[in-house]
Amino acid sequence: MTIGLANRLASRPANQHADLYPSRQDPEPSWQQRLDPVIWQGDRHQAPISAEQIDAFERDGYLILPELFSPAEVAVLREEIERVRQDPAVAASGKTILEPDSGAVRSVFQIHRDNPLFARVACDERIAGIARFILGGDIYVHQSRMNFKPGFNGREFYWHSDFETWHCEDGMPRMRALSCSVLLTDNQAHNGPLLLMPGSHQHYVRCVGETPENHYEKSLRKQEIGVPDQHSLSELAARHGIDSALGPAGSVVFFDCNCMHGSNGNISPDARSNLFYVYNHVDNAVQAPFCGRAPRPAFVAEREDFSPLAIGPQRYL
């Protein structure tokens, strides 16, 4: 650990959580076993998903629910994301991330705050109810965004654990969060779908490399700090294999905050898009970043309003 990093970590407020998942502090990568449950809810009798699906999420770290949203609902959501994607005010908001080379829109952040329709999706009991069950109680949205992977030149996104970044750069204390991707286009083997290593969520890979100032400005386009070493990735892949999250539009993919994942580039004509919500338990609200840097901005990681979501049925037609 460098002297500068040690000093920054030592200056953390006394009431902050201990760093149970240290990363980016040592010159060599290492592993540790997960310290937190995957399923936080003990009573499964009123679960919104089946016992088999609960077991699958606990075992694999992810779950795909085909066609949770109807074609008509998907059409409404797709029409809105196209409107937002082409809105000059959104492009100038500072919350839009572009592809590294082509300049095409890659992501638009904080959609649960800025867009009434997507705010309702965040509270839809079909997805938020499942997240609330898995995480064991009241939840809030840590991050939300619209994602696009254009045809022909959609870039890859390298292997990573989201929790490693949320812990180091946002100050999320424990593994009590998950991601939810609502597919608005067909995810097929040829158009750069999400790739996951099933079972990898049980191992935390401590990465190397000190976090630069304002790292989010680069990492949201191409992440190079906070990514696992090739030896660890090879070992995880050998143990667990690699799955593709395939499904028709309207399907939903849930995956644990520590599941190792990434995606290939898209050289096919078929673009890919989704709505993406990160749900975090209210008792796991972020504190000071564990990397010792200033926190990422609020449009990337919620830092003020940890009020529980008002989860319920939603209508879009």
Sequence and secondary structure as in RCSB ss.txt:
>XXXX:A:sequence
MTIGLANRLASRPANQHADLYPSRQDPEPSWQQRLDPVIWQGDRHQAPISAEQIDAFERDGYLILPELFSPAEVA
VLREEIERVRQDPAVAASGKTILEPDSGAVRSVFQIHRDNPLFARVACDERIAGIARFILGGDIYVHQSRMNFKP
GFNGREFYWHSDFETWHCEDGMPRMRALSCSVLLTDNQAHNGPLLLMPGSHQHYVRCVGETPENHYEKSLRKQEI
GVPDQHSLSELAARHGIDSALGPAGSVVFFDCNCMHGSNGNISPDARSNLFYVYNHVDNAVQAPFCGRAPRPAFV
AEREDFSPLAIGPQRYL
>XXXX:A:secstr
  HHHHHHHHTS TTS   SS  S SSS EEEE  S S      TT SS HHHHHHHHHHSEEEETT S HHHHH
HHHHHHHHHHT HHHHTSS EEE TTT  EEEEE HHHH HHHHHHHTBHHHHHHHHHHHTS EEEEEEEEEEE 
TTTB  EEEE HHHHIIIII   SS EEEEEEESS B TTS  EEE TTGGGEEEE  S   TTTHHHHTTS  S
S   HHHHHHHHHHH  EE  B TT EEEEETT  EEE  B SS  EEEEEEEEEEGGG   S TTSS    TTT
S  S       B     
